[in-house]
Amino acid sequence: MRHVILYSLIGALLIFSTACQTLTSRSSRTELPVSSFNEVWAYLVTGRESALDLSLPISDLVYFGAEVDLYGTLTGVPNFSNIARFPGRKHFVVSCNGRALSYFALLEGRPEREALIRDILEAARPYDGLQINFEYIPPRSADAYLSFLIELRQRSAGKMLTVALAARIRTLQNDVYDYRRILPHVDRILVMAYDEHWSTSAPGPIASMDWCQRVARYSLDTIGAEKLIMGLPFYGRRWGNVTPNMAFIHSGIENIKRDQNITEIQRVQGMIPTFRYQTPVSMTVFYEDEYSLASRLDMYKRMGVGNVGFWRLGQETPAFWPHITLE
């Protein structure tokens, strides 16, 4: 009988403990701030259209996928009908991934540039806006990039022209992405306040709070609240304490054999030596959840940021969305 009573008490305590944890978890979620913004922008990648939920508080949808190929030609243009059901403003985004390619595509007076501009404007025709996302522009192309934006603005028939620019915490000399210089020629600047730490850097937050605060302060001072969109990440990154794939000189191979106590060498085709071994890898992960995102939005709101944007739909936790609203 005593055992029965004891087991009952233990069971009751476990149930009570679980209930307390659930209540604490729910309480922590409900205590997270809810921030309201004038505009909420979100990227949607081609092939991930199922991530678009029309009930989400999004004012502007940026459709990602078109880019400049090796010949300076526009390629990968997504089908507008895939997002035609979205009720807000829809933006066509073009990216160019490579410094040499950006230099080539932006050269003034070249027929490739004229053809690229013509193709971009044609592809953007059914959209409300056009966004240029060239992240690898060499310093020599600063003037060409600016004239490229000016020409797009003049020929885009009143469409909303926006750019996505790298995050800054101070003014740099000879900066291709000079906020003040670009500002008069665009309707919005989305500051990509993420990738503070990246795949080849030391492990760290995608966007730490103090770094984001400095980026937002500089952006507000140089761009102003009306044209600024503060970008936030929905993704995380993983780092390992060793990078296994690399080349070695012969002495390096001999060091591995010694350190790993390799005694058995096999030969492929009877000639080429090869061996296997295992080594432990320590992994570090930084990511974003509803707590970090809601806290960052609250900080931006208090600083006077009116517009925010997210990279990208389908990467986020659904628990985040109750913590943002559209004004």
C-alpha positions in Angstrom: 0.0 0.0 0.0 2.8 2.3 0.9 4.4 1.6 -2.5 1.2 2.5 -4.2 0.9 5.8 -2.3 4.6 6.6 -3.0 4.2 5.9 -6.7 1.0 8.0 -6.8 2.9 10.9 -5.2 5.8 10.6 -7.6 3.4 10.5 -10.5 1.5 13.6 -9.2 4.8 15.4 -8.8 5.9 14.6 -12.3 2.6 15.8 -13.7 2.8 19.0 -11.6 6.4 19.6 -12.8 5.4 19.1 -16.4 2.5 21.4 -16.1 4.7 24.1 -14.5 7.2 23.8 -17.3 4.4 24.1 -19.9 3.0 27.1 -18.1 6.5 28.7 -17.9 7.1 28.0 -21.6 3.7 29.5 -22.6 4.3 32.4 -20.3 7.7 33.1 -21.8 6.1 33.1 -25.3 3.3 35.4 -24.4 5.7 37.8 -22.7 7.7 38.3 -25.9 7.1 41.8 -27.4 4.8 42.3 -30.4 6.2 44.9 -32.8 4.3 46.8 -35.5 5.9 48.2 -38.6 4.8 50.3 -41.6 6.1 47.8 -44.1 7.1 44.1 -43.7 9.1 42.8 -46.6 9.9 39.1 -47.2 11.9 37.2 -49.8 10.4 34.2 -51.5 12.7 31.9 -53.5 11.7 30.2 -56.8 10.6 26.7 -56.1 9.6 27.5 -52.5 6.3 29.1 -53.3 4.6 26.7 -50.8 6.2 28.8 -48.0 4.0 31.8 -48.9 1.1 32.0 -46.5 -1.3 34.8 -47.4 -2.4 35.2 -43.8 1.1 36.4 -42.7 1.6 40.2 -42.0 3.6 40.9 -45.2 3.2 44.1 -47.2 5.9 43.5 -49.8 6.9 40.2 -51.4 10.4 40.0 -53.1 10.5 37.2 -55.6 14.1 35.8 -55.8 15.6 33.8 -58.5 16.7 35.8 -61.6 20.4 36.4 -62.0 23.0 37.5 -64.5 24.8 34.6 -66.2 28.4 34.3 -67.5 27.5 36.1 -70.7 25.8 39.0 -68.9 22.4 37.8 -69.9 19.4 37.7 -67.5 18.4 34.1 -66.6 16.2 32.2 -64.2 13.3 34.6 -64.4 10.5 33.2 -62.2 6.9 32.9 -63.4 4.9 35.8 -62.1 1.7 33.8 -62.0 3.2 31.8 -59.1 2.8 34.7 -56.8 -0.1 36.6 -58.5 -2.4 35.7 -55.6 -0.3 37.7 -53.1 -2.4 40.9 -52.3 0.5 43.2 -51.5 3.2 44.8 -53.5 5.3 42.3 -55.6 8.9 42.9 -56.4 11.1 41.3 -59.1 14.7 40.8 -57.8 17.9 40.4 -59.8 21.2 39.2 -58.4 24.7 39.0 -59.8 27.1 36.6 -58.1 30.7 37.4 -58.9 33.0 40.4 -59.0 34.3 39.8 -62.5 30.8 39.2 -63.8 29.5 42.4 -62.1 32.3 44.4 -63.6 31.5 43.0 -67.1 27.7 43.4 -66.8 27.9 47.0 -65.5 30.3 48.4 -68.1 28.9 51.6 -69.6 28.5 51.7 -73.3 28.6 48.0 -73.8 25.8 46.2 -75.7 25.6 43.6 -73.0 24.6 46.2 -70.4 21.9 47.7 -72.6 20.5 44.2 -73.3 20.6 43.4 -69.6 18.7 46.5 -68.7 16.1 45.9 -71.5 15.6 42.3 -70.3 15.3 43.3 -66.6 12.7 45.9 -67.4 10.7 43.5 -69.5 10.8 40.8 -66.8 9.7 43.3 -64.2 6.8 44.6 -66.2 4.0 42.7 -64.3 5.5 43.6 -60.9 5.0 46.7 -58.7 8.7 47.0 -58.0 12.2 46.0 -59.0 15.1 45.2 -56.6 18.8 45.0 -57.6 20.9 42.7 -55.4 24.4 42.9 -56.7 26.6 41.8 -53.7 30.0 41.4 -55.4 30.7 44.7 -57.2 34.4 45.6 -57.5 35.6 49.1 -56.4 36.3 50.2 -59.9 32.6 49.7 -60.8 31.2 52.1 -58.3 30.3 54.8 -60.8 29.0 52.2 -63.3 26.8 50.7 -60.6 25.3 54.1 -59.7 24.7 55.0 -63.4 23.1 51.5 -63.8 20.6 52.3 -61.0 19.9 55.8 -62.4 19.2 54.4 -65.8 16.8 51.7 -64.4 15.0 54.4 -62.4 14.6 56.6 -65.5 13.3 53.7 -67.7 11.2 51.8 -65.1 8.0 53.7 -65.8 7.4 54.7 -62.2 8.0 51.3 -60.6 9.4 51.1 -57.1 13.2 50.7 -57.3 15.0 49.2 -54.4 18.4 47.8 -53.6 19.8 45.3 -51.1 23.1 46.5 -49.7 25.7 45.1 -47.3 25.5 46.2 -43.7 27.7 49.0 -42.5 28.4 50.4 -39.0 30.5 53.4 -40.3 31.3 55.2 -43.6 34.0 53.5 -45.6 36.3 55.2 -48.1 35.7 54.4 -51.8 32.7 52.3 -50.8 30.7 50.8 -53.7 27.7 50.6 -51.5 27.8 54.2 -50.2 24.4 54.7 -48.7 24.3 58.5 -49.1 25.3 58.3 -52.7 22.8 55.7 -53.7 19.9 57.1 -51.6 18.6 59.8 -54.0 18.2 57.3 -56.8 16.1 54.5 -55.1 12.8 54.3 -53.2 14.1 51.9 -50.5 17.4 50.5 -49.3 17.2 47.1 -47.6 20.2 46.8 -45.3 21.2 43.1 -45.1 21.9 43.1 -41.3 23.0 39.5 -41.2 26.0 37.3 -41.9 28.0 39.1 -39.3 29.6 35.6 -39.0 29.6 33.5 -42.1 30.6 30.0 -43.3 34.3 30.7 -43.4 34.5 32.9 -40.3 34.9 32.0 -36.7 31.6 30.7 -35.2 29.3 33.4 -33.9 25.8 34.9 -34.2 24.3 35.5 -37.7 23.4 38.9 -36.3 24.3 39.8 -32.7 22.2 42.4 -31.0 24.9 44.9 -30.4 26.1 44.7 -34.0 22.6 45.1 -35.3 22.1 48.1 -33.0 25.2 49.8 -34.5 24.1 48.9 -38.1 20.6 50.3 -37.4 21.9 53.5 -35.9 24.2 54.1 -38.8 21.5 53.2 -41.3 19.0 55.6 -39.7 21.5 58.4 -39.7 22.5 57.9 -43.4 19.3 56.6 -45.0 16.6 57.8 -42.8 13.5 55.9 -41.5 11.3 56.5 -44.6 13.5 54.7 -47.1 15.3 52.2 -44.8 14.3 48.5 -44.6 16.2 46.6 -41.9 16.9 43.1 -43.0 16.7 40.2 -40.5 17.8 36.5 -41.0 15.5 33.5 -40.6 18.4 31.0 -40.9 21.3 29.6 -38.8 24.8 28.3 -39.5 26.9 25.4 -38.3 30.7 25.4 -37.8 33.1 22.5 -37.1 36.3 22.7 -35.2 38.1 20.9 -38.1 37.7 21.3 -41.9 38.2 17.8 -43.3 38.5 18.5 -47.0 41.9 19.9 -47.9 45.1 19.2 -49.8 48.4 18.2 -48.2 52.0 18.0 -49.2 53.8 14.6 -48.5 55.1 15.6 -45.1 51.6 16.6 -44.0 50.3 13.1 -45.1 53.1 11.5 -43.1 52.1 13.6 -40.0 48.6 12.4 -40.3 49.7 8.8 -40.5 51.9 9.2 -37.4 49.3 11.1 -35.4 46.5 8.7 -36.3 48.7 5.6 -35.9 47.9 4.5 -39.4 49.4 1.0 -40.0 47.4 -0.2 -43.0 47.8 1.3 -46.4 45.7 0.1 -49.3 46.5 0.7 -53.0 43.8 1.6 -55.6 44.5 -0.2 -58.9 47.5 -1.7 -57.1 49.4 1.5 -57.2 47.8 4.6 -55.6 48.1 4.6 -51.8 45.0 5.3 -49.7 43.9 4.9 -46.0 41.0 5.7 -43.8 40.7 7.1 -40.2 38.1 8.7 -38.0 38.4 11.9 -36.0 36.0 13.6 -33.6 34.4 16.8 -34.8 33.0 19.4 -32.4 30.1 21.4 -34.0 28.9 24.9 -33.1 25.5 26.2 -34.2 24.0 29.7 -34.1 20.4 30.3 -35.3 17.3 32.4 -34.9 14.1 31.6 -33.1 11.0 33.6 -32.0 12.8 35.0 -29.0 15.8 36.4 -30.8 13.7 37.7 -33.7 11.1 39.3 -31.5 13.7 40.9 -29.3 15.6 42.3 -32.3 12.4 43.7 -33.8 11.6 45.4 -30.5 15.0 47.0 -30.5 14.6 48.3 -34.0 11.1 49.6 -33.2 12.4 51.5 -30.2 15.2 53.0 -32.4 12.7 54.4 -34.9 12.9 51.8 -37.7 9.7 51.7 -39.6 10.3 49.0 -42.2 11.8 45.5 -41.9 12.5 42.6 -44.2 13.3 38.9 -43.9 15.5 36.4 -45.7 13.7 34.2 -46.4 10.2 32.6 -46.2 10.3 28.9 -45.4 13.3 29.1 -43.1 11.6 30.6 -40.1 9.9 29.1 -37.1 6.2 29.5 -37.3 6.2 30.6 -33.6 7.7 33.9 -34.7 4.8 35.4 -36.7 2.5 36.3 -33.8 5.2 38.8 -32.7 5.0 41.1 -35.6 2.1 43.1 -37.1 1.5 45.6 -39.9 0.5 49.1 -39.0 
